[in-house]
Amino acid sequence: MKEQLYTIPLNDAFAANDECPFCFIERKVEQDLLDFTLGSGSSYMESDIRDKTDKAGFCRMHFQKMFQYGNTLGNAWILKTHYLKMNAELSNEIKHFKPVKAKFTDRFRKTKEINNSMSAWVFSKEQSCFICEQYQDIYQRYLDTFFYMYKKDPAFVEKVRQSKGFCLVHFGDLCEAAVSSLSEKQQQYFFDMLFPLMQENMQRVSKDVNWLVEKFDYQNQNADWKNSKDAAQRGMQKLKGGYPADAPYQYKK
């Protein structure tokens, strides 16, 4: 299949020969979103963008990455108007708040339930993030493109087959998306390829981690490292996604 603009990132991700092509894409998209939010284009000075960031806010992880990004003035501008909205909402929640009498059985519940309007408001803010929301929209398009290429391009299928598989997080997303993207027959072929690929590469990373442990035995101090030098970060990535060894992505003036 002739390469199109929308297929290039996926082809690049598989060409990187990474532990997970979707982690590769996730990192690039997140960096682009940090650049958009705080970079030299100064999108944070645009009223329509600030309306969105004021409304959505940011999760703890992305606040940390925004701080590490290094644009202090940009972060301060975003926080300035976001605080105006948050303080107005908090005042409104306090104005209409009414305590709820706890039931006796609530003491014995194993799972915590939201039982008043203030907790519900705080919880909604914890779940809302401008960068996460933007990323999810883009990520869904990449999942759609993945299955479009899988159905249309035999060369791409071979790239998947020869890859190192995926992290467990993106593997789960692929399994879920396959149900709505492929026919039952196509799903069978896909899973017959994907499951052995994941088992093989999970076992490969496990062996690398095991040898990393063995290398710290004095008896193996002169032995070959094999593929174990970066096994700790690759092992973490394979299980949870992301790049644990990455330095903070920072503002480029």
N, C-alpha and C positions, 0 to 999 in steps of 0.2 A: 504494500500500500504506500502511495506517495506521501511523504511526510508533510503534514499541515502544521500551521502555527500552533494549534491547540494540542497537537500530539508531541511536539518537541520536548516539553518538560518531562513527560513520561519516558520517552526514549532516552533522554539525558540521565534520568534517575536510574534506569536499568543499566546504562553504560557505566555508571559510577561503580558498579559491582559492590554495592553497600549491603549491610545486613538487612536493610529494608528500604526499598525504593520509595515507599510512601513517607518514611521518616525523612528521606532526602528532600522530597517535595515539601513536607510540612515545615522543615527548617527554612527553606527558601521563601515560602509564602509568608511565614511569620516574620522573617527579616524584612520582606517587602512591606508588610503591614506596619512594622515599627518605623520604617522609613517614611511611609505615608502619614502616619500619625504624628511623628515628631521630627521628621527629617527636614532638609533644607528647603523643601517645597512649602513649608509652613502651612500645611493644611489645617493645623490647629487654630489658625487665625481666621479661617473661613467660618462664617456663622452657621452654615448648614451642617458642617462637620462637627462643630462644637455642640450644636443641638443634639446630634447623635451621641457624642461622647458624654454629654451631660446626662442624657437619659439612660444610657446603658451602663456607664461607669466602666470599671475594669476589675478583673479578678485579682487575687493576691499574686499569682504567678506573673501576670502581665504588668502589674504595678512594679514588681521587682525588676522585670526586664526593662521597663520604661526608665526606671531610675538608673539602672546599669548602662542604658543607652547613652546617657550623658548630657542630654539637652535640658539643663535646669530651668531655663526660662520657659521652654515649651511645656514642660511638666507643670510648672507653676501656673501658666495660663489655663491649662486644662483643669487643674485642681480648683482654681479660683471660681470659675463658673459652675463647675460640678458641685462644689460646696454650697453655692447659693441654692441650687436645686435640692440637694440633700437636706439642707437645713429647713427649707420650706416644707418638704415632705415630712420630715421628722416632726415639725410643729403641728402639721395637720394630723399626723398619726396620734400624737399625744392628746390633741384636742378631742379626738373621737374615741380614744381608748377607754375600754371598759374591762375591768378584771373579770376573768372567768373562773368560776369555782371549780376546783379540781375534783374529779370523781375519786372515790376510794380505790377503785380498780386501776386508776392511772399509776398508782405506786408500784404495781406489779407488772407493768408492761415492759417487755424486753426491748421494744422498738420505740424510739422517741417520736412523738407526734406533735405537730404544731398546734397549740391549743389557745392561742390568742392572736389578735390582729397585729400587735407589735412584732411578735416573733415571725409572723408570716411576712411582714414588710421587710424585716432584716434578712430573712431567708431569700426573698426574691432579689434583693440586692447582691447577695452572695453568689447567686446563680447567673447574674447578668454581667457581660463583659463585651465591650465594643470589638476588641480584637478577636476574641473567641467566636463571636457571631459572624464577623466578616470571614474568618478562616473556615468556619463550617460551611458557608455558602460555596466558597471556592473549592473546598475539599470534596463536596458532593459532586461538583462538576468533574473533578478528576476521577472519581469513582465511575461516573457515567462514561467518561472517555476511555477508561481502562477496559470496560466491558465492550464498548463500541470497537476498540482496537482488537480485543480478544476475538470478537465474532468476525471481523473483517480482514484481519491481517495475520496470516500464518507465521510470518517472520516474527511478529510480536509475541505470539504464543510460544515460539521457540526461545525468545529472550526470557520469558517468564520461567519456562522449563529449566533453563540453564542458570537461573539466578540463585541467590542465596536464600530465597524465600522472603519472609516478612517478619516483622516483630509480631508478637501475639495480639497486640491491640489492633493493628491494621489487618492482620489475618482475620480477626473476628469481624471487622467491618466488611471485608471482602466476602466472607461467608454469608453475611446478612444481605449484602447488596446483590449477590448472585441470584437470590431467590426472585427478585423483581426484575432482574436484567436478562436472565437466561431462561430458556425453556427447560422442562424437566430433563430432556435428553442432553441438552447442552450443560446443564448443571452436573449431570452424572460424569460427563467427560472432564469438566472443570475440576470437580472435587477429586476425581481419580488421579488427576495430575497434581493438584494442590496439596492434598494430605500427605502423600509420600515425600513431597518436596519439603514440607514443614518438618516432618519427622526427621528426615535426613539432616537438615540444617540445625535443628534444635540439638540433635545428638552431636553434630560437629562442634558447635559452640560449647556444649557441655564437656567434651573431651579437651578442648582448649583450656577451659577453666580448670579442669582436673589437673592438667599438666602444669598450669601456672602454680597451683598449690604444691605439686611435687618438686618444682624448681627451687622452692625455698628449703627443701631438704638438703643438708650439706653434701649428701652423697651425689646429688645431681647438680652441684654448683658449676661444673664444667660441661654439663650436657647442653645440647642444642635447645634453644628456647622454642623451636618449632614455630607455631602460630599463636603462642600464648602471651606475648608481651602486652598486647592490648585486650586480652581476653576479659578482663574485669568490666571495662566499659562496654565492650560488645555484648557481653553476657547480660548486663543490665538493659541495654537497648533491646536485645532480642525479647526480653520478658515484658518490658513496659514501654518501649519506644523512646524516641528522643536521642540526644547525644550527651551523655553525662560528662564527657571530657571536654566539651566545647567551652571556650572562653566566652564571656559576655559579648553580645553583638553591640557595637558601639557606634555612636554618631560620627558620620564622616562629613566634615564641613566642605 
